[in-house]
Amino acid sequence: MTRLALIPFIAVLLLNVHDTPVAVWSAGAVEEGVTRLAAQYRQTPGHDVTTQFGTGPELEKRLSSGATADVLIAPAAVVQRAIKGGRGVPGSEAPVGRVGVGVTVRRGAAAPNVATVEALKEALLDAESVVYNQASTGQYLEPLFTRLGIGSQIKSKTTRYGNAAQVLEHVIAGKGREIGFGPLTEIKSFEPKGVVLVAPLPGDVQNYTTYVAAVLTGARAPDSATQFI
């Protein structure tokens, strides 16, 4: 085969190196960033990626069911449990960022003062409804409110949902003095739909969830997964 004849043959090989899409399972709190990254990844010929988003508990449930993907992007604790359980590749982890907790109300509602811990407590006691999720944010907030001494006082007016999107939809549909909590990134992404970010939690009680990417042991395209990360 001549050198010129090899050129199209090599081109075909290069295009097919990454013809299997990289399947990414990701936590919803970093959806906007992962979506942008996926779009950039697809700009290289032969590179493709599919994404599915969920909460940390939802991602762990998928893994426990025996289903798998190529890349997991989730809270660090979820990724470490996956690796310890033999579902993630040790040494493939890479931190991708961290997300704090924010306070939100529907657009047009009076924004509560949450600048300090004491102001936050007063705002929660004054609210008609307190809404947060059952994922990483909610797992932090419930014991926080107990620690602040108001857990029992706001329990009867607290509503929890499986994920942040449901929390924000509840706040948007509210009529009274609802206060919602969620990852800062998700609140910002929902602002065009009818919520506003009041403020992050006060620094003394702020909590950051670190998100980590790792290759899963059942990856169909482990090399592409590593490249994607």
C-alpha positions as CSV (number, residue, x, y, z in Angstrom):
1,M,0.0,0.0,0.0
2,T,1.4,3.4,-1.0
3,R,1.9,6.3,1.5
4,L,-0.9,8.2,-0.2
5,A,-3.2,5.2,0.0
6,L,-2.5,4.9,3.7
7,I,-3.8,8.4,4.5
8,P,-7.6,7.7,4.2
9,F,-7.1,4.3,6.0
10,I,-5.4,6.1,8.9
11,A,-8.1,8.7,9.0
12,V,-10.8,6.1,9.3
13,L,-8.8,4.5,12.2
14,L,-8.5,7.8,14.0
15,L,-12.2,8.5,13.6
16,N,-13.1,5.1,15.1
17,V,-10.8,5.2,18.1
18,H,-13.5,7.0,20.1
19,D,-16.6,5.9,18.3
20,T,-18.1,4.5,21.5
21,P,-19.7,7.4,23.4
22,V,-18.4,8.0,26.9
23,A,-21.3,7.4,29.3
24,V,-21.2,9.8,32.2
25,W,-23.3,9.6,35.3
26,S,-23.1,12.9,37.2
27,A,-24.6,14.6,40.2
28,G,-27.0,17.3,39.3
29,A,-25.2,20.0,41.3
30,V,-22.5,20.1,38.6
31,E,-24.8,19.6,35.6
32,E,-24.1,23.0,34.0
33,G,-20.3,22.5,34.0
34,V,-20.5,18.9,32.9
35,T,-22.9,19.8,30.1
36,R,-20.4,22.5,28.9
37,L,-17.5,20.0,29.1
38,A,-19.5,17.4,27.1
39,A,-20.1,20.0,24.4
40,Q,-16.4,20.8,24.2
41,Y,-15.5,17.1,24.1
42,R,-17.8,16.5,21.2
43,Q,-16.0,19.1,19.1
44,T,-13.1,16.7,18.5
45,P,-13.9,14.3,15.6
46,G,-14.7,10.8,16.8
47,H,-15.5,11.9,20.3
48,D,-19.0,11.6,21.8
49,V,-20.5,11.5,25.3
50,T,-23.8,10.8,26.9
51,T,-24.8,12.3,30.2
52,Q,-27.3,11.3,32.9
53,F,-27.8,13.3,36.0
54,G,-29.1,12.5,39.5
55,T,-28.5,12.9,43.2
56,G,-25.8,11.1,45.0
57,P,-28.2,8.6,46.5
58,E,-29.8,8.0,43.1
59,L,-26.3,7.4,41.5
60,E,-25.4,4.9,44.3
61,K,-28.7,3.1,43.7
62,R,-27.9,2.7,40.0
63,L,-24.5,1.3,40.8
64,S,-26.0,-1.1,43.4
65,S,-28.4,-2.4,40.8
66,G,-25.5,-3.6,38.7
67,A,-25.9,-0.9,36.0
68,T,-22.8,0.9,35.0
69,A,-21.3,3.7,32.9
70,D,-17.8,4.9,32.0
71,V,-17.4,8.0,34.3
72,L,-19.0,8.8,37.7
73,I,-19.0,12.4,38.8
74,A,-20.4,12.6,42.4
75,P,-19.7,13.8,45.9
76,A,-16.3,12.5,47.1
77,A,-17.8,10.2,49.6
78,V,-20.0,8.6,47.0
79,V,-17.0,8.0,44.7
80,Q,-14.9,6.6,47.5
81,R,-17.7,4.1,48.4
82,A,-17.9,3.1,44.7
83,I,-14.2,2.4,44.6
84,K,-14.2,0.5,47.9
85,G,-17.1,-1.6,46.6
86,G,-15.2,-2.5,43.5
87,R,-17.3,-0.4,41.2
88,G,-14.7,2.4,40.6
89,V,-11.1,2.2,39.4
90,P,-8.6,3.1,42.2
91,G,-6.3,6.0,41.2
92,S,-8.6,7.3,38.5
93,E,-10.2,10.0,40.8
94,A,-9.9,13.6,39.9
95,P,-11.5,16.5,41.8
96,V,-13.7,18.7,39.6
97,G,-14.9,21.4,42.0
98,R,-16.9,22.1,45.0
99,V,-20.4,23.6,45.5
100,G,-21.7,25.5,48.5
101,V,-25.3,25.8,49.8
102,G,-27.5,28.8,49.0
103,V,-30.8,30.3,50.2
104,T,-33.5,31.0,47.7
105,V,-37.0,32.5,47.4
106,R,-39.3,32.9,44.5
107,R,-38.9,36.0,42.3
108,G,-40.9,38.9,43.7
109,A,-41.0,37.6,47.3
110,A,-39.3,39.6,50.1
111,A,-35.8,38.3,50.6
112,P,-35.1,37.3,54.2
113,N,-32.0,38.5,56.0
114,V,-29.6,35.5,56.2
115,A,-26.4,37.4,56.5
116,T,-25.5,35.9,59.9
117,V,-26.3,32.7,61.7
118,E,-28.7,34.5,64.1
119,A,-30.5,36.2,61.2
120,L,-30.8,32.9,59.4
121,K,-32.4,31.3,62.5
122,E,-34.9,34.2,62.7
123,A,-35.7,33.9,59.0
124,L,-36.4,30.2,59.3
125,L,-38.6,30.6,62.4
126,D,-40.5,33.4,60.6
127,A,-40.9,31.4,57.3
128,E,-44.2,29.7,56.5
129,S,-42.4,26.9,54.7
130,V,-38.9,25.5,54.7
131,V,-37.9,23.4,51.7
132,Y,-34.7,21.4,51.0
133,N,-33.7,18.1,49.5
134,Q,-32.7,14.6,50.7
135,A,-29.3,14.6,48.9
136,S,-26.0,16.1,50.0
137,T,-27.5,19.5,50.8
138,G,-30.3,18.1,53.0
139,Q,-28.0,15.6,54.7
140,Y,-26.1,18.6,55.9
141,L,-29.0,20.9,56.7
142,E,-31.1,18.7,58.9
143,P,-28.4,18.2,61.6
144,L,-27.4,21.9,61.2
145,F,-30.9,23.1,62.1
146,T,-30.9,20.7,65.1
147,R,-27.5,22.1,66.2
148,L,-28.8,25.6,65.9
149,G,-31.6,24.7,68.3
150,I,-34.5,25.2,65.8
151,G,-34.9,21.7,64.3
152,S,-38.0,20.8,66.3
153,Q,-39.5,24.2,65.8
154,I,-39.4,24.1,62.0
155,K,-40.0,20.4,61.5
156,S,-43.8,20.7,61.0
157,K,-43.3,23.3,58.2
158,T,-40.4,21.5,56.5
159,T,-40.9,19.8,53.1
160,R,-38.1,17.6,51.6
161,Y,-37.8,16.4,48.1
162,G,-35.5,13.9,46.3
163,N,-33.5,16.5,44.4
164,A,-32.9,20.2,44.2
165,A,-35.0,20.7,41.1
166,Q,-38.1,19.6,42.9
167,V,-37.2,22.0,45.8
168,L,-36.9,24.9,43.4
169,E,-40.1,24.1,41.6
170,H,-41.9,24.1,45.0
171,V,-40.4,27.5,45.8
172,I,-41.5,28.9,42.4
173,A,-45.1,27.7,42.9
174,G,-45.2,29.1,46.5
175,K,-47.6,31.8,47.6
176,G,-46.4,32.7,51.1
177,R,-43.0,33.0,52.9
178,E,-41.2,30.0,51.6
179,I,-37.5,29.6,52.0
180,G,-35.7,27.0,50.0
181,F,-32.1,25.7,50.1
182,G,-30.0,24.1,47.5
183,P,-26.6,23.9,45.8
184,L,-25.6,27.4,44.6
185,T,-25.1,26.1,41.1
186,E,-28.6,24.7,40.8
187,I,-30.3,27.8,42.3
188,K,-28.4,30.0,39.7
189,S,-29.5,27.7,36.8
190,F,-33.1,28.0,38.0
191,E,-33.2,31.8,38.3
192,P,-34.6,32.3,34.7
193,K,-37.5,30.0,35.8
194,G,-38.6,32.1,38.8
195,V,-36.3,31.9,41.8
196,V,-33.6,34.2,43.1
197,L,-30.5,33.4,45.0
198,V,-30.8,35.4,48.3
199,A,-27.3,34.5,49.5
200,P,-25.0,31.6,50.3
201,L,-25.3,30.3,53.8
202,P,-23.3,32.4,56.3
203,G,-19.7,31.5,56.4
204,D,-19.8,30.1,59.9
205,V,-22.2,27.4,58.8
206,Q,-21.5,27.1,55.1
207,N,-20.8,23.6,53.8
208,Y,-19.1,22.7,50.6
209,T,-19.6,19.4,48.8
210,T,-16.5,18.4,46.8
211,Y,-17.3,16.6,43.5
212,V,-14.9,14.0,42.1
213,A,-14.8,12.2,38.8
214,A,-13.6,8.6,38.4
215,V,-13.6,5.8,35.9
216,L,-16.0,3.0,36.7
217,T,-14.9,-0.6,36.6
218,G,-17.5,-1.6,34.0
219,A,-16.5,1.1,31.6
220,R,-16.9,0.1,27.9
221,A,-14.4,2.8,26.9
222,P,-12.0,3.2,29.8
223,D,-9.3,5.0,27.8
224,S,-11.9,7.5,26.5
225,A,-13.3,7.8,30.1
226,T,-9.8,8.7,31.4
227,Q,-9.3,11.2,28.5
228,F,-12.7,12.8,29.2
229,I,-11.8,13.3,32.9
